[in-house]
Amino acid sequence: MPAEPIDADLTDRSPGPGRLAWLIVAMLVPVALLNYLDRQMLAVMKTSVMADIPDIASRENWGFMLGSFKWVYALLSPVGGYIADRFGRRLVIVASLFVWSAVTWATGYVEDFNTLVATRALMGISEAFYIPAALAMIADHHRGATRSRAVGLHQTGIYAGLIIGGFMGHVADAPDLGWRFAFKACGLVGVVYALPLLMILRDPPIRTDAAAKAHREASAFASIAELMRNRNFLLLVACFTLPALAGWVVKDWMPDIIKERYDLPQGSAGVYSVLPVQIASVVGVLLGGWLADSLMRRTVRGRIYVSAAGMVLFLPALFGVGFSEHLWLAVVFLIVYGIGWGFFDCNNMPILSQIAPPDRRATGYGLMNLVSISCGGFADWGFGFLRDRHVPLAVIFGAFAMIALISAVLMLMIRPRPELTETPRADA
């Protein structure tokens, strides 16, 4: 195997990113919004969808349907990442948006449980290609002291999508609109937005020397094998996966938990379960991105410390959500959870960029998605199984809190590679 290429711009003191780098982030924010809106709104419209499609029948089936998206998404993520590394990010991003938006539109026409599962699986195929390619493109254009902030800004689109999704219960309840209208409208918006995205996005220049070309053109199996031999990458996969077990349950099941536990209508439950977490997450990614980039001027482990701090915040938050008997107290703990999630979320790709070369980052993120979201699908399914058997929420969320503590310890064991870490700049 030829020597690994390094990100040449990381070791110099060149000026920060230009207008194109920030324009690309700005163009990708609405795509991230649609990516998560199209996922989230099904969770908050559960009552309406189950009433309209009665053969869903049970919470276990509902959890299986949610899991079907995640398992397909997870399985295809490394494939999407490898294609983005091998052939470029731009076309992968645009094609992913177009196809998943078309599937979202088609979901508005489903009439039975099996068809609903099929559309969620198809959405998983198309959405699997977006996140690894988008975050790798941002890391390509933000090669130094703005990387965590740029990723954090992109992630605000995700939280905006989740926030808007939280209000979709009201759309589902509206007699003149309904859940089918929501899917058709969101799908159409995504299909239309794919055109300006295609015109504006640009892949950065790539190195053309023989070593870099051979490294970039390695087979998918060789790329994956190289990453799997990387101790730091395996630790990052574990840190990316374990907190997400609770994360997926919070995203997909919290509307149902709030509705049942505090006896609220579907629309209000969606707002209370989504809004506090996602607004706090926006604050968390912006603050966490700034703090991580600032700490990188003092230590190459700055982003690792901020991510671990976010995981530590999960402990009181998850225990609190599990034990809260009052709605206002649950909201407070969901806010703490959201801030911690933001600290964690804005630093995953930047930390990956410190341990894997540029032409392995989308593949690496795809592998992280494979493990994390596969486990998240089982978490969704398992949570429905446990709730059908009346296992207390305090027990379930207490277990999630202990898992978060393990994640923080593993994160602190990661050691960045000096040749892949930007030199701190006094003027950054």
Secondary structure in CASP SS format (residue, H / E / C, confidence):
PFRMAT SS
TARGET T0000
AUTHOR 0000-0000-0000
METHOD secondary structure of the structure
MODEL  1
M C 1.00
P C 1.00
A C 1.00
E C 1.00
P C 1.00
I C 1.00
D C 1.00
A H 1.00
D H 1.00
L H 1.00
T H 1.00
D C 1.00
R C 1.00
S C 1.00
P C 1.00
G C 1.00
P C 1.00
G C 1.00
R H 1.00
L H 1.00
A H 1.00
W H 1.00
L H 1.00
I H 1.00
V H 1.00
A H 1.00
M H 1.00
L H 1.00
V H 1.00
P H 1.00
V H 1.00
A H 1.00
L H 1.00
L H 1.00
N H 1.00
Y H 1.00
L H 1.00
D H 1.00
R H 1.00
Q H 1.00
M H 1.00
L H 1.00
A H 1.00
V H 1.00
M C 1.00
K H 1.00
T H 1.00
S H 1.00
V H 1.00
M H 1.00
A H 1.00
D H 1.00
I C 1.00
P H 1.00
D H 1.00
I H 1.00
A C 1.00
S C 1.00
R H 1.00
E H 1.00
N H 1.00
W H 1.00
G H 1.00
F H 1.00
M H 1.00
L H 1.00
G H 1.00
S H 1.00
F H 1.00
K H 1.00
W H 1.00
V H 1.00
Y H 1.00
A H 1.00
L H 1.00
L H 1.00
S H 1.00
P H 1.00
V H 1.00
G H 1.00
G H 1.00
Y H 1.00
I H 1.00
A H 1.00
D H 1.00
R H 1.00
F H 1.00
G C 1.00
R C 1.00
R H 1.00
L H 1.00
V H 1.00
I H 1.00
V H 1.00
A H 1.00
S H 1.00
L H 1.00
F H 1.00
V H 1.00
W H 1.00
S H 1.00
A H 1.00
V H 1.00
T H 1.00
W H 1.00
A H 1.00
T H 1.00
G C 1.00
Y C 1.00
V C 1.00
E C 1.00
D C 1.00
F H 1.00
N H 1.00
T H 1.00
L H 1.00
V H 1.00
A H 1.00
T H 1.00
R H 1.00
A H 1.00
L H 1.00
M H 1.00
G H 1.00
I H 1.00
S H 1.00
E H 1.00
A C 1.00
F C 1.00
Y H 1.00
I H 1.00
P H 1.00
A H 1.00
A H 1.00
L H 1.00
A H 1.00
M H 1.00
I H 1.00
A H 1.00
D H 1.00
H H 1.00
H C 1.00
R C 1.00
G C 1.00
A C 1.00
T C 1.00
R H 1.00
S H 1.00
R H 1.00
A H 1.00
V H 1.00
G H 1.00
L H 1.00
H H 1.00
Q H 1.00
T H 1.00
G H 1.00
I H 1.00
Y H 1.00
A H 1.00
G H 1.00
L H 1.00
I H 1.00
I H 1.00
G H 1.00
G H 1.00
F C 1.00
M H 1.00
G H 1.00
H H 1.00
V H 1.00
A H 1.00
D H 1.00
A C 1.00
P C 1.00
D C 1.00
L C 1.00
G C 1.00
W H 1.00
R H 1.00
F H 1.00
A H 1.00
F H 1.00
K H 1.00
A H 1.00
C H 1.00
G H 1.00
L H 1.00
V H 1.00
G H 1.00
V H 1.00
V H 1.00
Y H 1.00
A H 1.00
L H 1.00
P H 1.00
L H 1.00
L H 1.00
M H 1.00
I H 1.00
L C 1.00
R C 1.00
D C 1.00
P C 1.00
P C 1.00
I C 1.00
R C 1.00
T C 1.00
D C 1.00
A H 1.00
A H 1.00
A H 1.00
K H 1.00
A H 1.00
H H 1.00
R H 1.00
E C 1.00
A C 1.00
S C 1.00
A H 1.00
F H 1.00
A H 1.00
S H 1.00
I H 1.00
A H 1.00
E H 1.00
L H 1.00
M H 1.00
R C 1.00
N C 1.00
R H 1.00
N H 1.00
F H 1.00
L H 1.00
L H 1.00
L H 1.00
V H 1.00
A H 1.00
C H 1.00
F H 1.00
T H 1.00
L H 1.00
P H 1.00
A H 1.00
L H 1.00
A H 1.00
G H 1.00
W H 1.00
V H 1.00
V H 1.00
K H 1.00
D H 1.00
W H 1.00
M H 1.00
P H 1.00
D H 1.00
I H 1.00
I H 1.00
K H 1.00
E H 1.00
R H 1.00
Y H 1.00
D C 1.00
L C 1.00
P C 1.00
Q H 1.00
G H 1.00
S H 1.00
A H 1.00
G H 1.00
V H 1.00
Y H 1.00
S H 1.00
V H 1.00
L H 1.00
P H 1.00
V H 1.00
Q H 1.00
I H 1.00
A H 1.00
S H 1.00
V H 1.00
V H 1.00
G H 1.00
V H 1.00
L H 1.00
L H 1.00
G H 1.00
G H 1.00
W H 1.00
L H 1.00
A H 1.00
D H 1.00
S H 1.00
L H 1.00
M C 1.00
R C 1.00
R C 1.00
T C 1.00
V C 1.00
R C 1.00
G H 1.00
R H 1.00
I H 1.00
Y H 1.00
V H 1.00
S H 1.00
A H 1.00
A H 1.00
G H 1.00
M H 1.00
V H 1.00
L H 1.00
F H 1.00
L H 1.00
P H 1.00
A H 1.00
L H 1.00
F H 1.00
G H 1.00
V H 1.00
G H 1.00
F H 1.00
S C 1.00
E C 1.00
H C 1.00
L H 1.00
W H 1.00
L H 1.00
A H 1.00
V H 1.00
V H 1.00
F H 1.00
L H 1.00
I H 1.00
V H 1.00
Y H 1.00
G H 1.00
I H 1.00
G H 1.00
W H 1.00
G H 1.00
F H 1.00
F H 1.00
D H 1.00
C C 1.00
N C 1.00
N H 1.00
M H 1.00
P H 1.00
I H 1.00
L H 1.00
S H 1.00
Q C 1.00
I C 1.00
A C 1.00
P C 1.00
P H 1.00
D H 1.00
R H 1.00
R H 1.00
A H 1.00
T H 1.00
G H 1.00
Y H 1.00
G H 1.00
L H 1.00
M H 1.00
N H 1.00
L H 1.00
V H 1.00
S H 1.00
I H 1.00
S H 1.00
C H 1.00
G H 1.00
G H 1.00
F H 1.00
A H 1.00
D H 1.00
W H 1.00
G H 1.00
F H 1.00
G H 1.00
F H 1.00
L H 1.00
R H 1.00
D H 1.00
R C 1.00
H C 1.00
V C 1.00
P C 1.00
L H 1.00
A H 1.00
V H 1.00
I H 1.00
F H 1.00
G H 1.00
A H 1.00
F H 1.00
A H 1.00
M H 1.00
I H 1.00
A H 1.00
L H 1.00
I H 1.00
S H 1.00
A H 1.00
V H 1.00
L H 1.00
M H 1.00
L C 1.00
M C 1.00
I C 1.00
R C 1.00
P C 1.00
R C 1.00
P H 1.00
E H 1.00
L H 1.00
T C 1.00
E C 1.00
T C 1.00
P C 1.00
R C 1.00
A C 1.00
D C 1.00
A C 1.00
END
